[in-house]
């Protein structure tokens, strides 16, 4: 989902992720995640995790937000805020997908109480797989 309102700082991005978390579909794990992705053009795309009874088909909130952005034509990511109940980091698959479009992007991880930490993607995914590895 695209949010048309301008995002002015990381707190606003976290709030957008918190709101996206309300739409999570997590009837099996009850682990709700929301994400808000800021693109270089200034647009914000949100996502929530979607579980499936066949667990391997579940999709993380971070990838939902990233795929929404890509489907809208965005190709350069600046930052993503991820909100969970306890401030869990994005999984490795999400980190790799994000690195495709924002190799130096900020990752803001927040919990339900409003505590947050900010990282750079290269610090969380050293030695990532790149297009150069395909040559």
RAFEN-V470985 format. One record per backbone hydrogen bond with DSSP energy under -0.5 kcal/mol. NH is the residue of the N-H (numbers start at 0). CO is the residue of the C=O. If there is no record, write none. Layout:
nh:NH co:CO
nh:NH co:CO
This chain:
nh:2 co:43
nh:3 co:1
nh:7 co:5
nh:12 co:8
nh:13 co:9
nh:14 co:10
nh:15 co:11
nh:16 co:12
nh:17 co:13
nh:18 co:14
nh:19 co:15
nh:20 co:16
nh:21 co:17
nh:21 co:18
nh:22 co:19
nh:23 co:20
nh:24 co:48
nh:25 co:23
nh:29 co:25
nh:31 co:29
nh:33 co:82
nh:34 co:46
nh:35 co:80
nh:36 co:44
nh:37 co:78
nh:38 co:36
nh:38 co:42
nh:39 co:75
nh:41 co:38
nh:43 co:2
nh:44 co:36
nh:45 co:0
nh:46 co:34
nh:48 co:32
nh:49 co:58
nh:50 co:24
nh:54 co:52
nh:56 co:53
nh:57 co:54
nh:58 co:49
nh:63 co:59
nh:64 co:60
nh:65 co:61
nh:66 co:62
nh:67 co:63
nh:68 co:64
nh:69 co:65
nh:70 co:66
nh:71 co:67
nh:72 co:69
nh:73 co:68
nh:76 co:100
nh:77 co:37
nh:78 co:37
nh:79 co:105
nh:80 co:35
nh:81 co:107
nh:82 co:33
nh:83 co:109
nh:86 co:109
nh:94 co:90
nh:95 co:91
nh:96 co:92
nh:97 co:93
nh:98 co:94
nh:99 co:95
nh:99 co:96
nh:100 co:96
nh:100 co:97
nh:101 co:97
nh:104 co:101
nh:105 co:77
nh:106 co:118
nh:107 co:79
nh:107 co:105
nh:108 co:106
nh:108 co:116
nh:109 co:81
nh:110 co:114
nh:111 co:84
nh:113 co:110
nh:116 co:108
nh:118 co:106
nh:120 co:104
nh:122 co:119
nh:123 co:119
nh:123 co:120
nh:124 co:120
nh:127 co:124
nh:132 co:129
nh:133 co:130
nh:134 co:131
